[in-house]
Amino acid sequence: MIARHESDVVVIGGGLFGAFTGLFLARRGLRVTLFERGLIGAEASATNFGNLRLHGRSARQYPLSIRAQALWESYEALTGETCEIERTGHLYFARSDEGAQTLRHDVATAQRFGVTSTLLEGDQLHARYPFLAADIALAAFSPRSAVANPRLSTPPVARALQRAGGQVYEQAEVTAVEAVSGGFVLQTRQGHRCAAPVLVNAAGAWSGALAAQFGEAVPMFSAGPPQFVTEPLPYRLHPSVHMVEGDVIVRQIARGNIIFSGYPRTHSQPGGAVTHVPPFKTLRGMQMLARAIPMLARAEVIRVWSGVEGYLPDMLPVIGASSTTPGLFHAFGGSGGGFQIAPAVGEALAALIAGEAEVPMLAGYGIDRFAGAAEVSGKIHREFDALA
Ligand SMILES: Cc1cc2nc3c(=O)[nH]c(=O)nc-3n(C[C@H](O)[C@H](O)[C@H](O)COP(=O)(O)OP(=O)(O)OC[C@H]3O[C@@H](n4cnc5c(N)ncnc54)[C@H](O)[C@@H]3O)c2cc1C
């Protein structure tokens, strides 16, 4: 079916950022049309690790993150469906003096925002988590952190958007956007045409071109961390375990498989079609995992994958109004942490679009922070491709 109609808001991108923004707008009574190039929630929103981690965040991100956790906790009420959310808690551990310093700093920051994060050391730590390697001396635990199944997370949000009156089109790639008097006219490769006074750019790692079209080029690049999953194993690793130095994030799902996320990330292929996982990164990941959790030394990896995610140099997304074009709003560049914050991104952006007072939790996320800085420094590229 070809859409030739008018909307109040048109959203480009059916990942979590776009779907949640659409849902919260439609619940305010606005007519929303969402175009997704492929299938709803099949890119970064589906391929990610599924971590809803509430500590170890930058101070700027806590307000958004805390609100997001509350929304994930009400996911079933919001969407009428489930996505295997489990409040596992999240355990950061440190292997180096520098890592220990980071942990102490992160715990203090979390506590400043009222988030429970508790330091555990020595015997107390090992009595509670006997699977950790004996040389790990310090960890921090946040009980409210959770996990969800990313593959199940976005379609229910899009279905809730439809029930709220929104139009959702899959296999509808926006190929042309024109600013006209009083708004925008969009065209898809498949022949849809849609006009609206408000446009939301939520095209994930592919959002940069539209921002650039409106004079807001950003220094975004696409990459993804290597992921793998092991055969199902009989024991239960609870909670999510995360090395603060960054090399290991691991969790076990109810049916026994261990899911792993590691670093360094790998740059996506040109055009952002795919991020490969070099085989040695899987081997290195297994070695790091065995050093942290020795009982996993002989686990068999059965599948590897990554995803295409947009990263900005300060590792924070762009969320908010365009600084050049009235009616244009951006929500992209999750920078490796967008899954957890997505519901609050959608809610806050919807409030901003609807003109409901100030939205203080979006302070510092504006696209104007990159004005005149369209190039990514070589240093960041080197960090991402280390070992590649
Ligand atoms: C491997 C990996 C692991 C991660 N792990 C975590 C984690 O554990 N916790 C966490 O918080 N975050 C994590 N992240 C980050 C998180 O997944 C992302 O920040 C978040 O999903 C971004 O959502 P999005 O909606 O912006 O992007 P996406 O989910 O990528 O959605 C953007 C959508 O826009 C569509 N699109 C693009 N161009 C067009 C167009 N022209 N027309 C129509 N549609 C278009 C795309 O097809 C896509 O579906 C991870 C990311 C990756 C890649």
The ligand as an SDF file (V2000), in Angstrom:
LIG
                    3D

 53 58  0  0  0  0  0  0  0  0999 V2000
   26.6520   -5.0650   18.9490 C   0  0  0  0  0  0  0  0  0  0  0  0
   26.0480   -3.9550   19.7530 C   0  0  0  0  0  0  0  0  0  0  0  0
   25.8770   -4.1150   21.1350 C   0  0  0  0  0  0  0  0  0  0  0  0
   25.2760   -3.0990   21.8860 C   0  0  0  0  0  0  0  0  0  0  0  0
   24.9880   -3.3440   23.2020 N   0  0  0  0  0  0  0  0  0  0  0  0
   24.2720   -2.4260   23.9010 C   0  0  0  0  0  0  0  0  0  0  0  0
   23.8720   -2.6980   25.2450 C   0  0  0  0  0  0  0  0  0  0  0  0
   24.1070   -3.7780   25.7760 O   0  0  0  0  0  0  0  0  0  0  0  0
   23.2000   -1.7190   25.9260 N   0  0  0  0  0  0  0  0  0  0  0  0
   22.9050   -0.5080   25.3570 C   0  0  0  0  0  0  0  0  0  0  0  0
   22.3250    0.3360   26.0290 O   0  0  0  0  0  0  0  0  0  0  0  0
   23.2020   -0.2530   24.0560 N   0  0  0  0  0  0  0  0  0  0  0  0
   23.8740   -1.1750   23.3190 C   0  0  0  0  0  0  0  0  0  0  0  0
   24.1740   -0.9370   22.0120 N   0  0  0  0  0  0  0  0  0  0  0  0
   23.7020    0.3100   21.3940 C   0  0  0  0  0  0  0  0  0  0  0  0
   22.2240    0.2390   20.9970 C   0  0  0  0  0  0  0  0  0  0  0  0
   21.9320   -0.9740   20.3540 O   0  0  0  0  0  0  0  0  0  0  0  0
   21.8910    1.4120   20.0810 C   0  0  0  0  0  0  0  0  0  0  0  0
   22.3710    2.6290   20.6270 O   0  0  0  0  0  0  0  0  0  0  0  0
   20.3750    1.5910   19.8600 C   0  0  0  0  0  0  0  0  0  0  0  0
   19.7740    0.3750   19.5280 O   0  0  0  0  0  0  0  0  0  0  0  0
   20.1650    2.6340   18.7610 C   0  0  0  0  0  0  0  0  0  0  0  0
   18.8090    2.6040   18.3450 O   0  0  0  0  0  0  0  0  0  0  0  0
   18.3860    3.4640   17.0760 P   0  0  0  0  0  0  0  0  0  0  0  0
   16.9170    3.4040   16.9840 O   0  0  0  0  0  0  0  0  0  0  0  0
   19.0330    4.8040   17.1360 O   0  0  0  0  0  0  0  0  0  0  0  0
   19.1230    2.7420   15.8460 O   0  0  0  0  0  0  0  0  0  0  0  0
   18.7180    1.4410   15.0040 P   0  0  0  0  0  0  0  0  0  0  0  0
   18.1820    0.3700   15.8480 O   0  0  0  0  0  0  0  0  0  0  0  0
   19.9050    1.1270   14.1490 O   0  0  0  0  0  0  0  0  0  0  0  0
   17.5160    1.9550   14.1150 O   0  0  0  0  0  0  0  0  0  0  0  0
   17.6890    2.8650   13.0460 C   0  0  0  0  0  0  0  0  0  0  0  0
   16.7410    2.4080   11.9450 C   0  0  0  0  0  0  0  0  0  0  0  0
   16.7000    3.3820   10.9140 O   0  0  0  0  0  0  0  0  0  0  0  0
   16.4640    2.6810    9.6930 C   0  0  0  0  0  0  0  0  0  0  0  0
   16.8350    3.5560    8.5620 N   0  0  0  0  0  0  0  0  0  0  0  0
   18.0710    3.9920    8.2280 C   0  0  0  0  0  0  0  0  0  0  0  0
   17.9740    4.7780    7.1310 N   0  0  0  0  0  0  0  0  0  0  0  0
   16.6640    4.8270    6.7660 C   0  0  0  0  0  0  0  0  0  0  0  0
   15.9630    5.4640    5.7180 C   0  0  0  0  0  0  0  0  0  0  0  0
   16.5720    6.2090    4.8090 N   0  0  0  0  0  0  0  0  0  0  0  0
   14.6120    5.2760    5.6360 N   0  0  0  0  0  0  0  0  0  0  0  0
   13.9610    4.5070    6.5670 C   0  0  0  0  0  0  0  0  0  0  0  0
   14.5970    3.8930    7.5880 N   0  0  0  0  0  0  0  0  0  0  0  0
   15.9310    4.0460    7.6900 C   0  0  0  0  0  0  0  0  0  0  0  0
   17.3730    1.4480    9.8270 C   0  0  0  0  0  0  0  0  0  0  0  0
   16.9920    0.4300    8.9300 O   0  0  0  0  0  0  0  0  0  0  0  0
   17.1910    1.1030   11.2870 C   0  0  0  0  0  0  0  0  0  0  0  0
   16.1990    0.1060   11.5010 O   0  0  0  0  0  0  0  0  0  0  0  0
   24.8410   -1.9070   21.2450 C   0  0  0  0  0  0  0  0  0  0  0  0
   25.0350   -1.7320   19.8710 C   0  0  0  0  0  0  0  0  0  0  0  0
   25.6180   -2.7550   19.1190 C   0  0  0  0  0  0  0  0  0  0  0  0
   25.7820   -2.5740   17.6490 C   0  0  0  0  0  0  0  0  0  0  0  0
  1  2  1  0
  2  3  1  0
  2 52  2  0
  3  4  2  0
  4  5  1  0
  4 50  1  0
  5  6  2  0
  6  7  1  0
  6 13  1  0
  7  8  2  0
  7  9  1  0
  9 10  1  0
 10 11  2  0
 10 12  1  0
 12 13  2  0
 13 14  1  0
 14 15  1  0
 14 50  1  0
 15 16  1  0
 16 17  1  0
 16 18  1  0
 18 19  1  0
 18 20  1  0
 20 21  1  0
 20 22  1  0
 22 23  1  0
 23 24  1  0
 24 25  2  0
 24 26  1  0
 24 27  1  0
 27 28  1  0
 28 29  2  0
 28 30  1  0
 28 31  1  0
 31 32  1  0
 32 33  1  0
 33 34  1  0
 33 48  1  0
 34 35  1  0
 35 36  1  0
 35 46  1  0
 36 37  1  0
 36 45  1  0
 37 38  2  0
 38 39  1  0
 39 40  1  0
 39 45  2  0
 40 41  1  0
 40 42  2  0
 42 43  1  0
 43 44  2  0
 44 45  1  0
 46 47  1  0
 46 48  1  0
 48 49  1  0
 50 51  2  0
 51 52  1  0
 52 53  1  0
M  END
$$$$
